[in-house]
Amino acid sequence: MRYNEVNDHQTSLGGTTINAWETWARTRGAGSPPTFSSLLVLATAYGRGPLGITTEDISPSDLVSEAYERLAPEDQLSLKRYNDRRPNAAAGDLNTHLLVSRSPTTAIRKNIVGPDFNLGVPTIAYGNPEVCVFTLPNPQPGQLLNLTWETFGFGIERLIRQIKNMGRRLDADVCFGINEAGLVMATFLASAQFARCSIGYLRCHKVRDTVALAPESFYPDASPGSTILICDFEVKHADVIGFTCRELRRRYPDASLYFAVFGAMTKSADLAVASFDDLAGAQIMRTAELEAVFIAATMSPPGIEPPLELR
């Protein structure tokens, strides 16, 4: 299935061919070897991981390392020439040339980052209310948009820029990450922007229609009146930020809470919204009484998925 998907279903590889390749790999003198072109396709398919969404760079030679000498001479030469070129190729070029101008399934391996726009958000008194947000168009409407590490990193850089341009210096005492994707964001922000401040972890899970925090959550020591930045991967309709703010205010009296989110879902199909209230979670964020909100990107339903299926 993956082999045919990489080829935009222009092939109909079946079990008979796969069985012949596997027999060849296991037993000398039996079955038939895959061609060089088939090895390229297999390497791309394996590079997508078990769920078909990762971008690992796998060499075709790795797939036949124990049976290399039993390939046809032409394919041995092709593999050698291919590997000789790999160290000199620009990062990402090796797989990209196999995927350019293919179906939306393969195109989403390199996300399309849409236009920037300025959005007014809740912020501190006399602070800068305008943040520069980018849009994340989804080439497959109705399906989750799987983000690459490049897009994920770009969003974190955008959040850092917004924090720097808030209107006054923000010195966080603790960066909290909501679930694993938020924890990754908190780790980067704590290191890059807040002089390696303490890092906390909020593991949220839904219990029926409510949100709960798991015992694995971690709360670093902090003085009353601390400044806390909460990081979450996305904001939709669930009141996760309101719930976590109430818990953090209980544990850290008089704390000042700030919120950084990678993706905010819009109410309409237009991602370049005219107002903060055009976001699906606008009222949730306002009710949480945050000092300031930072948003990297806007997204459409059903949402986005972080790299490596972080949760």
C-alpha positions in Angstrom: 0.0 0.0 0.0 2.8 2.4 0.9 4.7 1.6 -2.2 1.8 2.4 -4.4 1.0 5.5 -2.4 4.5 6.9 -3.0 3.9 6.4 -6.7 0.6 8.3 -6.6 -1.1 4.9 -7.2 0.3 4.8 -10.7 1.6 1.3 -9.8 -0.3 -1.7 -8.5 2.4 -3.6 -6.6 1.0 -6.7 -5.0 1.9 -9.6 -2.7 3.4 -11.7 -5.4 6.1 -9.2 -6.2 6.8 -8.5 -2.5 7.0 -12.2 -1.8 9.6 -12.6 -4.6 11.7 -9.7 -3.2 11.6 -11.2 0.3 12.4 -14.7 -1.0 15.4 -13.2 -2.8 16.6 -11.4 0.3 16.4 -14.6 2.4 17.6 -17.3 0.0 20.4 -17.3 -2.5 19.2 -18.4 -6.0 15.5 -17.9 -5.3 13.0 -15.1 -5.9 13.9 -12.0 -7.8 15.6 -8.7 -6.6 14.0 -5.3 -6.6 15.2 -2.9 -9.2 17.1 0.3 -8.3 14.0 2.4 -9.0 12.0 0.1 -6.7 14.6 0.5 -3.9 14.2 4.3 -4.2 10.5 4.0 -3.7 10.8 1.5 -0.8 13.4 3.8 0.9 10.9 6.7 0.7 8.0 4.5 2.0 10.1 3.2 5.0 11.2 6.8 5.7 7.6 7.8 6.4 7.5 5.5 9.5 4.8 3.2 10.7 2.0 5.8 10.3 3.3 7.3 7.1 4.0 10.8 8.4 7.6 11.0 9.3 10.5 12.3 7.1 13.4 10.0 7.9 16.1 9.9 5.3 16.8 6.2 4.5 19.3 5.0 2.0 18.2 2.4 -0.6 21.5 0.6 0.1 20.4 0.0 3.7 17.5 -2.1 2.5 19.8 -4.6 0.6 23.0 -4.3 2.6 23.3 -8.1 3.1 22.5 -9.0 -0.4 24.1 -6.1 -2.3 26.4 -8.3 -4.4 23.4 -10.3 -5.7 21.8 -7.3 -7.3 22.1 -6.8 -11.1 25.4 -5.1 -12.0 23.6 -2.1 -13.3 21.7 -1.7 -10.1 24.9 -2.1 -8.0 26.5 0.7 -10.0 23.3 2.9 -9.7 23.4 2.4 -5.9 27.1 3.3 -5.7 26.6 6.4 -7.8 23.6 7.4 -5.6 25.5 7.0 -2.4 28.5 8.9 -3.7 26.3 11.9 -4.3 24.6 11.8 -0.9 27.2 13.7 1.2 27.3 16.5 -1.3 23.5 17.0 -1.6 21.8 19.8 0.2 19.8 18.9 3.2 16.4 17.5 2.2 17.3 17.2 -1.5 17.6 13.5 -1.5 13.9 12.8 -0.8 12.5 16.0 -2.2 13.3 15.2 -5.8 11.3 12.0 -5.5 8.3 13.9 -4.1 8.0 17.1 -6.1 4.8 17.6 -8.0 3.2 14.6 -6.5 -0.2 14.0 -4.8 -1.4 16.0 -1.8 -0.5 13.0 0.4 3.2 13.5 -0.4 3.1 17.3 -0.8 2.2 17.7 2.9 5.7 16.4 3.8 6.7 19.9 3.1 4.1 22.2 4.6 2.9 25.3 2.8 3.2 28.3 5.0 0.7 30.9 4.0 0.8 34.7 4.2 1.6 36.6 7.4 -1.0 39.0 8.8 -1.2 41.2 12.0 -3.6 40.2 14.7 -4.7 42.1 17.7 -4.5 39.9 20.9 -5.0 40.4 24.6 -1.8 41.8 26.1 -0.4 43.7 29.1 -1.3 47.3 29.8 0.4 49.6 27.4 1.8 46.6 25.6 1.9 46.0 21.9 -1.4 44.3 21.0 -0.3 43.4 17.4 1.3 40.0 16.7 2.5 38.8 13.3 0.8 35.5 12.6 1.3 33.1 9.7 -1.4 31.0 8.1 -1.2 27.2 7.7 -3.3 26.2 4.6 -4.3 22.6 4.5 -4.0 21.0 1.0 -6.3 18.2 2.3 -9.4 19.8 3.8 -11.1 17.7 6.4 -7.9 15.9 7.4 -5.3 16.7 10.0 -2.3 18.7 8.7 0.9 16.9 9.7 3.7 19.4 10.5 7.3 19.0 9.6 10.1 19.9 12.0 10.9 22.9 9.8 7.4 24.3 10.3 7.3 23.5 14.0 10.6 25.3 14.5 9.5 28.3 12.4 6.4 28.6 14.7 8.6 28.6 17.8 10.8 31.3 16.3 7.7 33.4 15.5 6.6 33.1 19.2 10.0 34.2 20.3 9.8 37.3 18.1 6.3 38.1 19.5 7.6 37.8 23.0 10.5 40.1 22.3 8.2 42.7 20.8 5.5 42.7 23.5 6.4 46.2 24.6 8.5 45.3 27.7 10.9 42.6 28.7 9.2 39.4 29.7 11.3 37.3 32.2 9.6 34.0 32.9 10.3 32.1 36.1 8.7 28.9 34.8 7.7 27.6 31.3 4.9 25.0 31.5 4.2 22.7 28.6 0.8 21.2 28.1 1.3 17.6 27.0 4.3 16.5 25.1 4.1 18.9 22.2 3.7 21.8 24.6 6.6 20.5 26.6 8.9 20.6 23.6 7.8 24.2 22.9 8.4 25.1 26.6 11.9 23.6 26.5 12.9 25.6 23.4 11.5 28.8 24.8 13.0 28.4 28.2 16.4 27.8 26.7 16.3 30.4 23.9 14.4 33.2 25.5 14.3 32.8 29.3 17.9 31.9 30.3 17.0 28.3 30.9 14.3 29.0 33.5 12.5 26.1 35.2 10.3 23.8 33.1 7.0 22.3 34.2 4.8 19.7 32.6 1.0 19.5 32.5 -0.3 16.2 31.2 -3.9 16.7 30.3 -6.4 14.0 29.4 -10.1 14.1 28.9 -12.5 12.3 31.2 -15.8 12.3 29.5 -16.6 15.9 28.9 -14.0 17.4 31.3 -10.3 17.9 31.4 -8.1 16.3 34.1 -4.4 16.5 35.0 -2.5 13.2 35.3 -0.2 12.4 38.3 2.8 12.5 35.9 2.5 16.3 35.7 5.4 18.2 37.2 5.3 21.5 39.1 8.7 23.1 39.8 9.2 25.2 42.9 8.5 28.9 42.4 7.9 31.9 44.6 4.5 33.5 45.0 4.0 36.2 42.4 6.1 34.3 39.8 5.8 34.9 36.1 4.7 31.7 34.2 4.5 31.1 30.5 2.1 28.3 29.5 2.8 26.6 26.1 0.3 24.6 24.2 0.3 23.2 20.7 -3.1 24.3 19.6 -6.3 25.9 20.7 -9.7 24.7 19.5 -12.9 24.6 21.5 -11.9 22.7 24.6 -11.2 24.8 27.7 -7.8 23.4 28.4 -6.1 26.7 29.0 -8.9 27.8 31.4 -8.6 24.6 33.4 -4.8 24.7 33.6 -4.8 28.4 34.6 -7.1 27.6 37.5 -4.8 24.8 38.6 -1.6 26.9 38.3 -3.2 29.8 40.2 -4.1 27.4 43.0 -0.5 26.1 43.2 1.3 29.4 42.6 -0.6 32.2 44.3 -0.5 35.7 42.6 1.3 34.3 39.6 1.2 36.2 36.3 0.2 33.9 33.6 1.1 34.3 29.9 0.1 31.9 27.1 2.0 30.9 23.9 0.2 28.6 21.4 1.4 27.3 18.1 -1.9 27.0 16.2 -5.2 28.7 16.8 -8.3 27.4 14.9 -10.4 29.9 13.1 -14.2 29.9 13.0 -14.4 30.3 9.2 -12.4 29.1 6.2 -10.5 32.4 6.1 -7.3 31.9 8.0 -6.3 35.6 7.9 -8.9 36.6 10.4 -9.8 40.2 11.0 -10.3 39.9 14.8 -9.1 37.9 17.7 -12.8 37.0 18.3 -12.8 35.2 14.9 -10.8 32.4 16.6 -12.6 29.3 17.9 -11.0 29.6 21.3 -11.1 33.4 21.7 -13.6 33.4 24.5 -11.8 30.6 26.3 -8.6 32.6 26.2 -10.3 35.8 27.3 -12.0 34.1 30.3 -8.7 32.7 31.4 -7.6 36.3 32.3 -4.1 35.9 30.8 -1.6 38.7 31.0 -0.8 38.3 27.3 -1.4 35.8 24.4 1.1 34.8 21.7 0.0 32.9 18.6 2.3 31.6 15.9 -0.2 30.5 13.3 -3.9 30.1 12.4 -5.3 26.7 11.2 -8.5 25.3 9.9 -10.5 22.3 11.2 -9.8 19.5 12.1 -6.4 20.9 13.2 -2.7 20.1 13.0 -0.5 17.3 14.2 3.0 17.9 15.6 6.1 16.1 14.3 6.7 12.5 15.4 3.1 12.4 16.6 3.8 14.2 19.8 0.7 14.7 21.9 
